[in-house]
Amino acid sequence: LLAVRGCWRWACPRTGLAKRRRAQAVFLFGIPQSQLFRSAMSGQVALEVTHPLPKFVLPQEALSYVPREQDIKQHFRGGDWERKIYCNLKLDDFEEQKIQEFVQHNTDLPLTRTMRARIMRYISHSRNDLAKARQCLEDTQRWRGEFFQTPVSDRDEKLLEALKLGFASYIARDDGLRPVLLIRVKIATQNPGVFGPETCLKLIAFCMEFMARFMVVPGKVEQQIVVIDLADVSLTNIPVSALKSVVSTLSKHYVGRVYQMHVLNAPLLISGLYSVVKPLLTDRQQQKIKFASSPRDLFSEIMALHHIPKCYGGTRPDIQCYYPFDLLPGPFAAGQSGGPSENATPNCHRAVGRLSSIGVLWEGGISEKAKELAWTTEAASIFEHLGMPAPTNSGAGDPFEIGEAEVASLAGSDPPMPGRD
């Protein structure tokens, strides 16, 4: 029942927002910062990662990936469509007009650079209802201000235990290089003392903040695939509070971050109820949620076989410890059976700093240089090693260095704003 109920909430994209402050006097949307940010809260730390990052948390393919049309937009019958990649790409005239209208009607809204980059996600989420978009932005900003008073951290013993058990874990990428978040519901039913509502909420927030910081490249890869495995779960023992935390958090506070949600091994009653509800859903809603007939059919359609654990019909040994996230190198072509590359370059994530991962919303008034990705100071050497031309904006972003233990403070004060014409 929760899965069917949740399908209505998965109709639109989701993402997260951050509250931050900036001390410099700059202009945002032509409004002096002193006016626009007068109510903004001080910077917060949203995420702390003390364990070593996986060597292939960002594969080399992501640096040069050219998104396909279906990666950028999904088109539906009747002319409806939904944008999937929002930053560092030229928007349609209609989208730019909506952004301009939003800005003109919300000059009193305190937005940081991070919030600005995500305005179009919320406009899309609200189906171009600008008042609703503002309300959603404010709700998420308020939630983040309260929730991240203490950062989600893998120092937290309960959270670390939950991560290692693998209730929610990144296991691979699909053929569009989108991270695949696997949610194994039975882990919550087997460990009720671990997966209370608070821990589940922290776990999902940790995963989403981790993905947004280390696993995306704006303009190339900005979303993820969510796979919910209901194996060994019945209607009598389904962890309602755990699933409610997952669905609610993703749908409300991480707008625009879910490309598709797939449901595996659903009990007959749930899949039957969904088949009844499905005709009532729009094409957009139906494309967002998929009930898979078998794990192998699903995974082999979107992933290379060496990324798929044997228990799901792939060739990869079953994962024994789910954290740190066990991510393998490419190739990533769906159904590819040749195994992982032996010559893959590790640690390509060091080319993308916090400034890079935020991205820039491409709209009127932003300079051409600011529309380019702001790569880290290490990016040029990484690109050279890969035999790729050095990025034109290399060194424009912040250094990747975040300490010996790779401690990542993902919020804090916003970096300087991009330039304007």
Disulfide bonds with the S-S distance in Angstrom:
none
